[in-house]
Amino acid sequence: MLAKLTRGNQITIPKEIIRRAHLREGNDYVEVEYADGIIHLRPVEVEARIPPEAFERFARAVQRREIGDVKGEKKETVENIIRRWGKRR
C-alpha cells in the first residue's frame, strides 16, 4: 500500500493496516524504529504516570475523607474524587 509523506512529516496509515493492527485513534501509540532501510511501527501501551508526590497527596485526601460523612453534603464516590484530582494535575 502506498502512503504519502506530508510537509509536516506526517504519514497517513491506510485504514486496512489500522484495522489489522487493532489501533484506535487517540488511544494508541506506536514505537518507530529504522533498521536496514525499513521503518518499523510497533504498537505499544503507554501507562499514564502520576508523580509520586501527587499520588501521596491524593491518597492522604482520600484517607481523610469518609465518603458521604458530612451531614447534608452531597455523597461523593471515589471515582468523582479521582476525577476531581485528575483535573488538578
C-alpha positions in Angstrom: 0.0 0.0 0.0 1.2 3.5 -0.8 1.2 6.3 1.7 2.4 9.9 1.2 4.7 11.9 3.5 3.3 15.4 4.1 5.3 18.6 4.5 4.8 18.2 8.3 6.5 14.8 8.2 3.2 13.0 8.8 2.1 9.8 7.1 -1.5 8.6 6.9 -1.6 4.8 7.6 -4.2 3.1 5.4 -7.4 2.0 7.1 -6.8 -1.6 6.4 -3.5 -1.6 8.2 -5.0 0.3 11.2 -7.8 -2.3 11.4 -5.4 -5.2 11.2 -3.1 -3.7 13.8 -6.2 -3.0 16.1 -5.2 0.6 16.6 -7.6 3.2 17.8 -7.4 7.0 17.1 -6.2 9.0 20.1 -5.7 6.0 22.3 -2.8 4.1 20.8 0.9 4.8 20.3 3.4 3.2 18.1 7.2 2.7 18.6 9.0 3.9 15.5 12.4 2.4 14.5 14.5 2.4 11.4 16.8 -0.5 10.6 18.3 -1.9 7.4 16.3 0.5 5.2 12.9 -0.4 6.8 10.8 1.8 9.0 9.2 -0.3 11.7 6.0 0.7 13.5 5.2 -1.4 16.6 2.0 -0.8 18.7 2.9 -0.2 22.4 0.9 0.5 25.5 1.7 3.7 27.3 1.0 3.9 31.0 0.0 7.3 32.4 2.4 8.3 35.1 1.4 10.3 38.2 4.3 11.9 40.1 4.8 10.2 43.5 4.2 13.4 45.4 0.9 14.0 43.7 -0.3 10.4 44.4 0.7 10.7 48.0 -1.4 14.0 48.3 -4.3 12.2 46.7 -4.0 9.2 49.0 -4.0 11.4 52.1 -7.0 13.3 50.9 -9.0 10.1 50.3 -8.0 8.7 53.7 -9.0 11.9 55.5 -12.4 11.8 53.9 -15.1 9.2 54.6 -17.4 9.1 51.6 -20.6 11.0 52.4 -19.6 11.5 56.0 -20.6 15.2 56.3 -24.3 15.7 57.1 -26.2 17.5 54.2 -23.2 17.2 51.9 -23.7 15.5 48.6 -22.4 11.9 48.7 -19.3 11.6 46.7 -17.9 8.5 45.0 -14.2 7.6 44.9 -14.4 7.9 41.1 -15.6 11.5 41.5 -12.7 12.2 43.9 -10.2 10.7 41.4 -11.7 12.7 38.5 -11.5 16.0 40.5 -7.9 15.3 41.5 -7.1 14.5 37.8 -8.1 18.0 36.8 -5.6 19.4 39.3 -2.6 17.8 37.6 
